């Protein structure tokens, strides 16, 4: 029996939503320079960088292992600083989950900007863990990116 899940992580940031949205959508190569121990490359396979329908592969290190996550950009909302990545290849969907979607959204909450990661996934069975380690990784990446250039 497949099990649907959702995991949400929030990070207060000092930079604007425009900065993060632009970085993840149009300038992922800059993350390689900012956090080279975490992100190694973001390869464009199809389409144009940042455009809905484009296919990209993130090369990164998580839990001490080099990994690849092939994704298609499913949706973009400039105004709300949101980008939706559907994972179509790599260990997340080839070894662990039946489906996996990653959403990044940046919004103003009171006096602060908040970057929110949302994972929507389907586990094939109860033995597959919740992706809390990956959530911690992405929240820490946002903190690294936010601290850069202060």
C-alpha positions in Angstrom: 0.0 0.0 0.0 1.4 3.4 -1.0 1.5 6.1 1.6 1.3 9.8 0.8 3.3 12.3 2.8 4.0 15.9 3.2 6.9 17.6 5.0 7.4 21.3 5.4 10.4 23.3 6.6 10.7 27.0 7.2 13.9 29.2 7.3 13.9 32.9 8.2 16.1 34.7 5.8 17.5 38.2 5.4 17.5 38.4 1.6 14.3 39.0 -0.4 12.2 36.4 -2.1 13.4 37.7 -5.5 17.0 36.8 -4.6 16.2 33.2 -3.7 13.7 32.7 -6.5 16.3 34.0 -9.1 19.1 31.9 -7.6 17.2 28.6 -7.7 15.4 29.3 -11.0 18.0 31.1 -13.2 21.4 31.0 -11.5 21.9 27.7 -9.8 25.5 27.7 -10.9 26.1 30.5 -8.4 25.2 28.0 -5.6 28.2 25.9 -6.6 30.5 28.8 -5.8 28.7 29.7 -2.6 28.3 26.1 -1.1 30.6 23.9 -3.1 30.6 21.2 -0.4 26.9 20.8 -0.8 26.1 21.6 -4.5 28.4 20.6 -7.3 26.4 21.4 -10.5 23.0 22.0 -11.9 22.9 20.6 -15.4 20.3 21.7 -18.0 19.1 18.8 -20.1 16.0 20.2 -21.9 14.4 23.6 -22.4 15.7 26.9 -21.0 16.9 27.4 -17.5 14.1 28.3 -15.1 11.3 27.7 -17.6 8.3 25.4 -16.9 8.9 22.0 -18.6 12.7 22.3 -18.5 14.6 19.3 -17.2 17.6 19.7 -14.9 19.9 17.6 -12.8 21.2 18.7 -9.5 24.6 17.2 -8.4 25.1 17.4 -4.7 26.5 15.7 -1.6 24.0 14.6 1.1 24.8 12.4 4.1 28.4 12.1 2.8 27.4 10.7 -0.6 27.5 12.3 -4.0 24.0 12.2 -5.5 22.0 13.3 -8.5 18.4 14.4 -8.7 16.9 14.8 -12.1 13.9 17.1 -12.1 11.4 18.8 -14.3 10.2 22.3 -13.4 6.5 21.9 -13.1 5.4 25.4 -12.1 6.8 28.8 -11.5 5.1 31.8 -9.8 7.2 35.0 -10.0 4.9 37.0 -7.9 4.8 34.5 -5.0 8.5 33.5 -5.4 7.5 29.9 -5.9 9.1 27.1 -8.0 7.9 23.5 -8.2 10.4 20.7 -9.0 9.1 17.2 -9.8 11.8 14.6 -9.3 11.9 12.2 -12.3 15.3 10.5 -11.7 18.0 9.8 -9.1 17.9 7.9 -5.8 14.8 9.7 -4.4 12.5 8.1 -7.0 14.6 5.2 -8.2 15.4 3.8 -4.8 13.1 5.3 -2.2 9.9 7.0 -3.1 7.2 6.3 -5.8 7.0 10.1 -6.4 8.6 13.2 -5.0 7.9 16.9 -5.5 9.9 19.7 -4.0 8.4 23.2 -3.7 10.4 26.3 -2.7 8.3 29.4 -1.7 9.5 32.6 -0.2 7.1 35.0 1.5 6.9 37.9 3.9 5.6 36.8 7.3 5.3 39.8 9.6 8.7 41.5 9.8 10.7 38.7 8.3 11.1 36.8 5.0 10.6 33.1 5.2 11.8 30.4 2.8 9.5 27.4 2.9 10.4 24.0 1.5 7.5 21.6 0.9 8.1 17.9 0.0 5.1 16.0 -1.3 5.9 12.3 -1.7 4.5 8.8 -1.9 6.3 6.1 0.0 6.0 2.5 -1.3 5.6 1.1 2.2 6.0 2.1 5.9 9.7 1.0 6.0 10.8 4.0 3.8 11.7 6.9 6.1 10.3 10.4 6.0 12.8 12.6 4.1 13.7 14.7 7.3 17.5 14.5 6.5 17.0 15.9 3.1 14.8 18.7 4.5 17.5 19.5 7.0 20.0 19.6 4.2 17.9 22.0 2.1 17.1 24.3 5.1 20.9 24.4 5.9 21.6 25.2 2.2 19.2 28.1 2.4 21.0 29.4 5.5 24.4 29.1 3.8 23.0 31.0 0.7 21.4 33.6 2.9 24.6 34.2 4.9 26.7 34.6 1.8 27.7 38.1 0.9 26.5 39.7 4.2 
